[in-house]
Amino acid sequence: MNPRYFTDANGKAIYLAGSHNWNDVQDESDAPVLDFNAYLNFLQQHGHNFTRGWVWEQAQWAPWSTAAMTFTPLIYLRTGPGRALDGEPKFDVTQFNQLYFDDLRSRVVAAGNMGIYFSVMLFEGWGVGTKPGEPGNAWPGHPFNASNNVNAINGDLNGDGNGLEIQTLASATITSLQEAYVRKVIDTLNDLDNVIWEVCNEANADSVDWQYHFVQFIHTYESSKLKQHPVWLTVLWPDGLNSSLFSSTAEAIAPDDSSGDYEALTSGPQAGDGRRVIISDSDHLWGQGGDGIWVWKSFTRGLNVAFMDDLTTNTQWESARMGMGQTVQWSKRIDLVHMIPHGELTSTAFALANPGTEYLAYQPAGGSAFTMTLSTGSYNYEWMNTSTGVISATQAVAGGTQPFTPPFTAPAVLHIWASLVPLPAVNISASPTTILLGQSSTLTWSSTNASACVASGDWSGTKAVSGSEAVTPSSIGTKTYTLSCSGLGGTTSNSTTVILNRKGTGRGVQKSAR
């Protein structure tokens, strides 16, 4: 298994990549209603296998705007009596709105039917109050605002007009209500294979223990159920630390750019080391940003990729969408379970490899030459033009440090795999193997899977791949004749020896006449 990726029931490594949109689960009044079936078709047409389902806990208002935008359907029933701050009936936070859960299930099922994994966001850090630099406040619309529920629940424990405390463990009552909600979501979706749980999007930095609690809560609650699904944590914002993600028991994490160049602007992104499945999400890097180069750099560094997509027509966005589809397809073509980041094997620094068996390198500088260091052996290789997706005809190359130049000017993908051509075999012999000064010995050799041979030792020069040659050494001793033959499979050497003795004096041991 490759710990940089999730694994299916057959042991196959699953690389995840895909777009996600803020309104793919609920409708937002100041944005066009998302046609979810058309959205899934959009993902499928681009070759994506992952999307991130968003949740909005508040009925109205948001940090990024002062407009009175609304979100539907909502998690809890609005039963009254009394009116909430938005003028609608107050919430009963002990009664769930079944419409929300039915709609959520239908979307996850539909995604699964199209081969798309669905991340289910359970809580939203942008739904409980303000965010730095933003003009609005979501707290007046949240069900746990004391003015909005019939249960006397007050999530603003310090009275500052925000509900950030509900994403801490400060109130056991609120945590219990949240646990009931999480159980409801799990009960709704547990039987489905394409589910990943996301605890919360960009909660405040003081929510670490609360997030850890819900990672463990999910693991424990699902342990006795039909299926167990992975849980991922996204970086806290503001002031979150990637180290808190790596210290969690979550199976996957989504870091920001505070440590590790996940934006891939310079030498990055930081390679996945297998401690966690890493989903590099543009949401936590730019908000909106990223392109095809970022996707390919991330993929060849062992990362999964998510792209926050406004679904508009945009050349940069389209390159990211295309890149995600391409990388998903390549993840299926290569033996991903054995491929790990090996940037040291290429001068571009971007490669996945199972050395000696398979390599996948990325050259972001279109048309520029680079090198690959291959284990001894023979290989086939092919190019892909990332701007068109066209894959070139297969060619052959031997092992060693080899130069490559893309045959086009776009960023390039180079796929190399071991061929069935074996190493050359070399046989060489001498006859006779012992001679006297002035005599000759005949060297006879043959080779297979070789295209050229070179002599060394006590002979020299280029030789045919098979043949014979008389040698007449001129100095007494043992002579070594080495032949090295090369082919697509590499180079093999073999040697033979000839012993040269002095001529006899004619005065051998004589019988005594006496």
C-alpha positions as CSV (number, residue, x, y, z in Angstrom):
1,M,0.0,0.0,0.0
2,N,1.1,3.6,-0.7
3,P,0.2,5.8,2.4
4,R,0.0,8.9,0.2
5,Y,-3.3,7.7,-1.2
6,F,-6.5,6.1,-0.1
7,T,-6.8,2.4,-1.0
8,D,-9.9,0.6,-2.2
9,A,-11.0,-2.9,-1.2
10,N,-8.8,-4.5,-3.8
11,G,-5.6,-2.8,-2.6
12,K,-5.6,-0.3,-5.4
13,A,-4.2,3.2,-4.6
14,I,-6.8,5.9,-5.3
15,Y,-5.5,9.3,-6.2
16,L,-8.2,12.0,-5.8
17,A,-8.6,15.2,-7.9
18,G,-11.5,17.3,-8.7
19,S,-13.4,20.6,-8.6
20,H,-15.7,21.7,-5.8
21,N,-18.1,24.6,-5.5
22,W,-19.6,26.4,-2.5
23,N,-23.2,25.6,-3.5
24,D,-22.9,21.9,-4.4
25,V,-25.1,20.9,-1.4
26,Q,-27.2,23.9,-0.5
27,D,-28.6,26.8,-2.5
28,E,-27.4,30.4,-1.8
29,S,-29.8,33.1,-2.6
30,D,-27.3,35.5,-4.1
31,A,-25.9,32.9,-6.5
32,P,-27.5,30.9,-9.4
33,V,-29.0,27.6,-8.3
34,L,-26.5,24.9,-9.1
35,D,-27.9,22.2,-11.4
36,F,-26.3,19.3,-9.5
37,N,-26.7,16.7,-12.3
38,A,-25.1,19.2,-14.8
39,Y,-22.4,19.8,-12.2
40,L,-21.6,16.0,-12.0
41,N,-21.6,15.8,-15.8
42,F,-19.1,18.7,-15.8
43,L,-16.8,16.8,-13.3
44,Q,-17.1,13.6,-15.3
45,Q,-16.4,15.3,-18.6
46,H,-13.2,16.7,-17.1
47,G,-12.2,13.3,-15.8
48,H,-12.5,14.3,-12.1
49,N,-13.1,11.6,-9.4
50,F,-13.5,13.8,-6.4
51,T,-15.6,16.7,-5.1
52,R,-16.0,18.5,-1.8
53,G,-19.5,19.0,-0.5
54,W,-20.0,22.2,1.4
55,V,-22.2,22.9,4.4
56,W,-23.7,26.2,5.5
57,E,-25.0,26.0,9.1
58,Q,-26.4,29.5,9.2
59,A,-29.8,30.4,7.7
60,Q,-28.7,33.9,6.6
61,W,-25.7,36.2,6.4
62,A,-22.0,35.4,5.8
63,P,-18.6,36.9,6.6
64,W,-17.8,37.8,3.0
65,S,-20.8,40.1,2.5
66,T,-23.2,42.3,4.4
67,A,-26.0,41.2,2.1
68,A,-28.9,39.2,3.7
69,M,-28.2,36.1,1.6
70,T,-30.0,32.9,2.7
71,F,-29.0,29.2,2.5
72,T,-31.4,26.3,2.0
73,P,-32.1,23.5,2.9
74,L,-31.0,23.8,6.5
75,I,-29.9,21.1,9.0
76,Y,-32.6,21.8,11.7
77,L,-36.3,22.3,11.6
78,R,-37.8,25.8,12.1
79,T,-40.7,25.0,14.4
80,G,-41.1,28.2,16.4
81,P,-42.7,29.5,18.5
82,G,-41.2,32.9,18.0
83,R,-39.2,34.5,15.3
84,A,-35.4,34.3,14.7
85,L,-33.3,37.3,13.8
86,D,-34.0,36.7,10.1
87,G,-37.8,37.0,10.7
88,E,-38.4,33.3,10.2
89,P,-39.6,30.7,12.8
90,K,-37.0,29.8,15.4
91,F,-35.1,26.5,15.2
92,D,-35.6,23.5,17.4
93,V,-32.0,22.2,17.5
94,T,-33.1,18.8,18.7
95,Q,-35.2,18.2,15.5
96,F,-33.5,17.5,12.2
97,N,-34.8,18.7,8.8
98,Q,-35.1,15.4,7.0
99,L,-35.2,17.2,3.7
100,Y,-31.5,18.3,4.1
101,F,-30.4,14.7,4.8
102,D,-32.4,13.2,2.0
103,D,-31.0,15.7,-0.4
104,L,-27.5,15.2,0.8
105,R,-27.8,11.4,0.4
106,S,-29.2,11.8,-3.1
107,R,-26.2,13.9,-4.2
108,V,-23.7,11.5,-2.7
109,V,-25.4,8.5,-4.3
110,A,-25.5,10.3,-7.7
111,A,-21.8,11.2,-7.4
112,G,-20.9,7.6,-6.6
113,N,-22.9,6.3,-9.6
114,M,-20.5,8.5,-11.7
115,G,-17.3,7.2,-10.0
116,I,-16.8,10.4,-7.9
117,Y,-15.8,10.4,-4.3
118,F,-17.7,12.9,-2.2
119,S,-16.2,14.7,0.8
120,V,-19.0,15.5,3.3
121,M,-18.2,18.7,5.2
122,L,-19.8,18.5,8.7
123,F,-19.2,22.0,10.0
124,E,-18.2,25.4,8.5
125,G,-15.7,27.8,10.1
126,W,-17.2,30.6,7.9
127,G,-20.7,30.1,9.4
128,V,-20.2,31.0,13.0
129,G,-19.1,34.6,13.0
130,T,-16.7,37.0,11.4
131,K,-13.4,36.4,9.5
132,P,-10.4,38.8,9.3
133,G,-10.7,41.4,6.6
134,E,-14.3,40.4,5.8
135,P,-17.3,42.8,6.2
136,G,-20.0,40.5,7.3
137,N,-21.0,38.2,10.3
138,A,-22.7,34.8,10.0
139,W,-23.5,34.5,13.7
140,P,-26.9,36.3,13.6
141,G,-28.2,33.6,11.3
142,H,-26.8,30.5,13.2
143,P,-29.3,28.1,14.9
144,F,-27.1,28.2,18.1
145,N,-27.5,31.9,18.4
146,A,-29.7,32.4,21.5
147,S,-32.1,34.6,19.5
148,N,-32.7,31.9,16.9
149,N,-33.7,28.7,18.8
150,V,-36.4,27.5,21.2
151,N,-33.9,25.4,23.2
152,A,-32.2,28.2,25.2
153,I,-28.9,27.4,23.5
154,N,-26.4,30.2,23.5
155,G,-23.2,29.6,21.6
156,D,-21.8,33.1,22.1
157,L,-20.3,32.2,25.5
158,N,-18.3,35.4,25.8
159,G,-20.9,37.7,24.4
160,D,-18.7,39.2,21.7
161,G,-21.3,38.8,18.9
162,N,-19.6,35.7,17.4
163,G,-20.2,32.0,17.9
164,L,-16.6,30.8,17.7
165,E,-17.0,29.0,21.0
166,I,-19.3,26.4,19.4
167,Q,-16.2,25.0,17.6
168,T,-14.5,24.4,20.9
169,L,-15.3,22.0,23.7
170,A,-16.3,24.9,26.0
171,S,-20.0,23.8,26.2
172,A,-20.7,20.1,26.8
173,T,-24.4,20.7,25.9
174,I,-23.4,22.2,22.5
175,T,-20.9,19.4,21.8
176,S,-23.6,16.8,22.6
177,L,-26.0,18.5,20.1
178,Q,-23.2,18.5,17.5
179,E,-22.5,14.8,18.2
180,A,-26.2,14.0,17.6
181,Y,-26.0,15.8,14.2
182,V,-22.8,13.9,13.2
183,R,-24.5,10.6,14.1
184,K,-27.4,11.6,11.9
185,V,-25.1,12.3,8.9
186,I,-23.2,9.1,9.4
187,D,-26.5,7.1,9.7
188,T,-27.6,8.7,6.5
189,L,-24.5,7.9,4.4
190,N,-22.6,5.1,6.1
191,D,-23.6,2.4,3.6
192,L,-22.1,4.3,0.7
193,D,-18.5,3.6,-0.5
194,N,-17.6,7.0,-1.9
195,V,-17.8,9.0,1.3
196,I,-15.0,11.0,3.0
197,W,-15.7,13.0,6.2
198,E,-14.4,16.5,6.5
199,V,-14.8,17.8,10.1
200,C,-14.8,21.5,9.4
201,N,-13.7,24.0,6.8
202,E,-11.2,26.6,8.2
203,A,-12.3,26.8,11.8
204,N,-10.6,29.2,14.1
205,A,-7.2,28.3,15.6
206,D,-8.6,27.5,19.0
207,S,-10.7,24.7,17.6
208,V,-7.9,22.1,17.5
209,D,-9.1,20.0,20.4
210,W,-12.7,20.2,19.2
211,Q,-11.6,18.9,15.8
212,Y,-9.6,16.1,17.3
213,H,-12.6,15.2,19.4
214,F,-14.7,14.8,16.3
215,V,-12.1,12.8,14.4
216,Q,-12.2,10.3,17.3
217,F,-15.9,10.5,17.6
218,I,-16.4,9.6,13.9
219,H,-13.9,6.7,14.2
220,T,-15.6,5.3,17.3
221,Y,-19.1,5.7,16.0
222,E,-18.4,4.0,12.6
223,S,-16.3,1.2,14.1
224,S,-19.4,-0.8,14.8
225,K,-21.1,0.1,11.5
226,L,-21.1,-1.5,8.1
227,K,-18.4,0.7,6.7
228,Q,-15.6,2.8,8.0
229,H,-14.7,5.9,6.1
230,P,-11.6,8.2,6.2
231,V,-11.7,11.5,8.0
232,W,-9.8,14.6,6.9
233,L,-8.9,17.9,8.5
234,T,-8.5,21.2,6.7
235,V,-6.1,23.9,8.0
236,L,-7.5,26.3,10.6
237,W,-7.9,29.9,9.6
238,P,-6.7,32.4,10.7
239,D,-3.5,31.4,12.5
240,G,-3.7,27.7,11.9
241,L,-0.6,25.5,11.9
242,N,0.0,22.6,9.6
243,S,1.7,20.8,12.4
244,S,-1.7,20.5,14.2
245,L,-3.0,18.6,11.1
246,F,0.0,16.1,11.1
247,S,-0.5,15.6,14.9
248,S,-4.1,14.5,14.5
249,T,-5.4,11.0,14.0
250,A,-7.2,12.0,10.8
251,E,-6.3,9.9,7.8
252,A,-6.0,12.9,5.5
253,I,-5.2,16.6,5.8
254,A,-5.4,19.8,3.7
255,P,-2.6,22.2,4.7
256,D,-2.0,25.8,3.7
257,D,1.1,27.4,2.4
258,S,2.6,28.4,5.8
259,S,5.0,25.5,5.8
260,G,5.7,23.6,2.5
261,D,5.3,25.4,-0.8
262,Y,2.0,23.8,-1.7
263,E,1.3,26.7,-4.1
264,A,4.3,25.3,-6.1
265,L,5.5,28.8,-6.8
266,T,9.2,28.1,-6.3
267,S,10.7,24.7,-5.6
268,G,7.5,23.2,-4.2
269,P,5.2,21.7,-3.4
270,Q,6.6,19.8,-0.5
271,A,6.5,16.1,-1.3
272,G,4.1,13.9,0.5
273,D,6.0,11.7,2.9
274,G,3.3,9.2,3.7
275,R,2.5,10.4,7.2
276,R,-0.9,11.4,6.0
277,V,-2.9,11.5,2.7
278,I,-2.5,15.1,1.7
279,I,-5.2,16.9,-0.3
280,S,-3.7,20.1,-1.6
281,D,-6.8,22.3,-1.9
282,S,-6.6,25.6,-3.7
283,D,-9.2,26.9,-1.2
284,H,-6.5,27.0,1.5
285,L,-3.7,28.3,-0.7
286,W,-5.3,31.2,-2.7
287,G,-9.0,31.0,-2.1
288,Q,-9.3,31.0,-5.8
289,G,-6.2,30.2,-7.7
290,G,-4.1,27.4,-9.2
291,D,-3.5,26.1,-12.7
292,G,-2.5,23.0,-14.6
293,I,1.2,23.4,-13.7
294,W,0.3,23.5,-10.0
295,V,-1.8,20.3,-10.4
296,W,1.0,18.4,-12.2
297,K,3.7,19.5,-9.7
298,S,1.4,18.4,-6.9
299,F,0.7,15.0,-8.4
300,T,4.4,14.3,-9.1
301,R,5.1,15.2,-5.5
302,G,2.7,12.6,-4.1
303,L,-0.2,14.9,-3.3
304,N,-3.9,14.7,-4.1
305,V,-5.6,17.8,-5.5
306,A,-8.8,19.7,-4.9
307,F,-9.7,22.9,-6.8
308,M,-12.2,25.5,-5.6
309,D,-14.1,26.2,-8.8
310,D,-16.4,29.1,-9.5
311,L,-17.4,27.2,-12.7
312,T,-16.8,30.2,-14.9
313,T,-15.0,30.0,-18.3
314,N,-11.4,31.0,-17.6
315,T,-8.2,29.8,-19.4
316,Q,-6.3,29.4,-16.1
317,W,-9.2,27.6,-14.4
318,E,-9.6,25.3,-17.4
319,S,-5.9,24.3,-17.3
320,A,-6.4,23.3,-13.7
321,R,-9.5,21.3,-14.6
322,M,-7.7,19.6,-17.5
323,G,-4.7,18.9,-15.3
324,M,-6.8,17.2,-12.7
325,G,-8.5,15.0,-15.3
326,Q,-5.1,14.1,-16.9
327,T,-3.5,13.2,-13.5
328,V,-6.5,11.0,-12.6
329,Q,-6.1,9.1,-15.8
330,W,-2.3,8.7,-15.3
331,S,-2.9,7.5,-11.8
332,K,-4.8,4.6,-13.3
333,R,-2.2,3.9,-16.1
334,I,0.8,3.7,-13.8
335,D,1.3,1.3,-10.9
336,L,0.6,4.0,-8.3
337,V,0.7,1.8,-5.3
338,H,4.5,1.4,-5.8
339,M,5.2,5.0,-7.1
340,I,6.6,7.5,-4.7
341,P,8.1,11.0,-5.1
342,H,11.7,10.7,-6.5
343,G,12.6,14.3,-7.5
344,E,16.3,13.5,-7.2
345,L,16.1,11.3,-10.2
346,T,15.3,14.1,-12.6
347,S,16.7,17.6,-13.2
348,T,13.2,19.0,-13.2
349,A,12.7,17.7,-9.6
350,F,9.2,16.5,-10.3
351,A,8.8,12.7,-10.6
352,L,7.1,9.7,-9.2
353,A,9.1,6.5,-9.6
354,N,9.4,2.8,-8.8
355,P,13.1,2.8,-9.7
356,G,14.0,0.1,-12.2
357,T,10.4,-0.5,-13.1
358,E,8.5,2.7,-13.9
359,Y,9.0,6.5,-13.9
360,L,6.7,9.5,-14.5
361,A,8.4,12.9,-14.7
362,Y,7.0,16.4,-15.3
363,Q,8.8,19.2,-17.1
364,P,6.9,22.5,-16.5
365,A,9.3,24.4,-18.8
366,G,7.9,23.4,-22.2
367,G,10.4,22.3,-24.8
368,S,13.3,22.4,-22.3
369,A,15.8,19.5,-22.1
370,F,16.3,17.6,-18.8
371,T,17.8,14.4,-17.5
372,M,16.5,11.3,-15.9
373,T,18.6,8.9,-13.9
374,L,17.4,5.3,-14.6
375,S,18.4,2.1,-13.0
376,T,20.4,-0.4,-15.2
377,G,18.1,-2.0,-17.7
378,S,16.2,-1.3,-20.9
379,Y,13.1,0.9,-21.1
380,N,10.4,2.2,-23.3
381,Y,9.2,5.8,-23.0
382,E,6.4,8.1,-24.3
383,W,5.6,11.8,-24.0
384,M,2.3,13.5,-23.3
385,N,1.7,17.1,-24.3
386,T,-0.3,18.6,-21.4
387,S,-1.9,21.3,-23.5
388,T,-3.5,18.7,-25.8
389,G,-3.4,15.4,-23.9
390,V,-1.8,13.7,-27.0
391,I,0.6,10.8,-26.2
392,S,3.5,10.2,-28.5
393,A,4.6,6.9,-30.0
394,T,6.7,4.6,-27.9
395,Q,10.5,4.8,-28.1
396,A,13.4,2.9,-26.4
397,V,16.2,4.0,-24.1
398,A,18.8,2.3,-22.0
399,G,19.5,2.8,-18.3
400,G,21.8,5.4,-16.8
401,T,21.6,9.2,-16.7
402,Q,19.9,10.0,-20.0
403,P,19.0,13.4,-21.6
404,F,15.4,14.0,-22.8
405,T,14.0,16.9,-24.8
406,P,10.2,17.2,-25.2
407,P,9.2,17.2,-28.9
408,F,6.8,20.1,-28.3
409,T,6.8,23.5,-26.5
410,A,4.1,22.8,-23.9
411,P,4.7,21.5,-20.4
412,A,5.5,17.8,-20.8
413,V,4.9,14.5,-19.1
414,L,7.5,11.7,-19.6
415,H,6.5,8.1,-18.9
416,I,9.2,5.5,-18.8
417,W,8.8,1.8,-18.0
418,A,11.0,-1.2,-18.1
419,S,10.8,-3.1,-21.3
420,L,11.0,-6.9,-21.8
421,V,14.5,-6.6,-23.5
422,P,17.0,-8.3,-21.2
423,L,20.6,-7.3,-20.5
424,P,23.1,-8.4,-23.1
425,A,24.7,-11.8,-22.5
426,V,28.4,-12.2,-23.4
427,N,30.4,-15.4,-23.9
428,I,34.1,-15.4,-24.6
429,S,36.7,-18.2,-24.6
430,A,40.3,-18.8,-25.6
431,S,41.9,-21.8,-27.3
432,P,44.4,-22.9,-26.2
433,T,44.4,-21.3,-22.8
434,T,48.2,-21.9,-22.3
435,I,50.8,-21.1,-24.9
436,L,54.5,-20.5,-25.3
437,L,56.2,-17.3,-26.3
438,G,55.7,-16.8,-30.0
439,Q,52.5,-18.9,-30.2
440,S,48.9,-17.6,-30.7
441,S,45.6,-18.3,-29.0
442,T,42.2,-17.8,-30.7
443,L,39.6,-15.8,-28.8
444,T,36.0,-16.7,-29.8
445,W,33.0,-14.7,-28.5
446,S,29.3,-14.3,-29.0
447,S,26.6,-12.1,-27.5
448,T,22.9,-11.6,-27.5
449,N,20.7,-8.5,-27.1
450,A,23.8,-6.4,-27.9
451,S,24.4,-3.8,-30.6
452,A,28.1,-3.0,-30.0
453,C,31.1,-4.5,-28.2
454,V,34.3,-3.0,-26.9
455,A,37.5,-4.8,-25.9
456,S,39.6,-3.9,-22.9
457,G,42.3,-5.4,-20.8
458,D,45.1,-7.0,-22.9
459,W,43.3,-6.2,-26.1
460,S,41.4,-3.1,-27.3
461,G,39.2,-1.6,-29.9
462,T,35.6,-2.0,-31.1
463,K,34.6,-5.5,-31.9
464,A,31.7,-7.2,-33.7
465,V,28.9,-8.6,-31.5
466,S,30.3,-12.1,-32.4
467,G,33.5,-13.3,-33.9
468,S,37.0,-14.7,-33.4
469,E,40.5,-13.2,-33.3
470,A,44.0,-14.6,-32.9
471,V,46.1,-13.0,-30.2
472,T,49.9,-13.3,-29.8
473,P,51.0,-11.9,-26.5
474,S,54.6,-10.8,-26.2
475,S,55.3,-10.9,-22.5
476,I,55.3,-13.8,-20.1
477,G,52.3,-14.1,-17.7
478,T,48.6,-14.3,-17.5
479,K,46.7,-12.2,-20.0
480,T,43.1,-11.1,-19.5
481,Y,40.8,-10.3,-22.4
482,T,37.6,-8.5,-21.5
483,L,34.7,-7.9,-23.8
484,S,31.9,-5.4,-22.9
485,C,28.7,-5.5,-25.0
486,S,25.9,-2.9,-24.9
487,G,22.3,-3.0,-26.0
488,L,18.9,-1.5,-25.0
489,G,19.1,-3.6,-21.8
490,G,22.3,-2.0,-20.7
491,T,26.0,-3.3,-20.7
492,T,27.4,-6.7,-19.8
493,S,31.1,-7.7,-19.6
494,N,32.9,-11.1,-19.6
495,S,36.5,-12.1,-19.6
496,T,38.8,-15.0,-20.5
497,T,42.6,-15.5,-19.8
498,V,45.6,-16.9,-21.6
499,I,48.7,-18.0,-19.9
500,L,52.0,-17.3,-21.7
501,N,55.1,-19.4,-20.7
502,R,58.7,-19.3,-21.9
503,K,59.8,-21.7,-24.6
504,G,61.4,-24.9,-23.3
505,T,65.3,-25.2,-23.3
506,G,65.3,-28.7,-24.6
507,R,67.1,-29.8,-21.5
508,G,64.4,-31.5,-19.5
509,V,64.9,-33.8,-16.6
510,Q,67.1,-36.7,-17.8
511,K,67.5,-40.2,-16.6
512,S,70.9,-40.8,-15.0
513,A,73.0,-43.0,-17.2
514,R,74.7,-44.2,-14.1
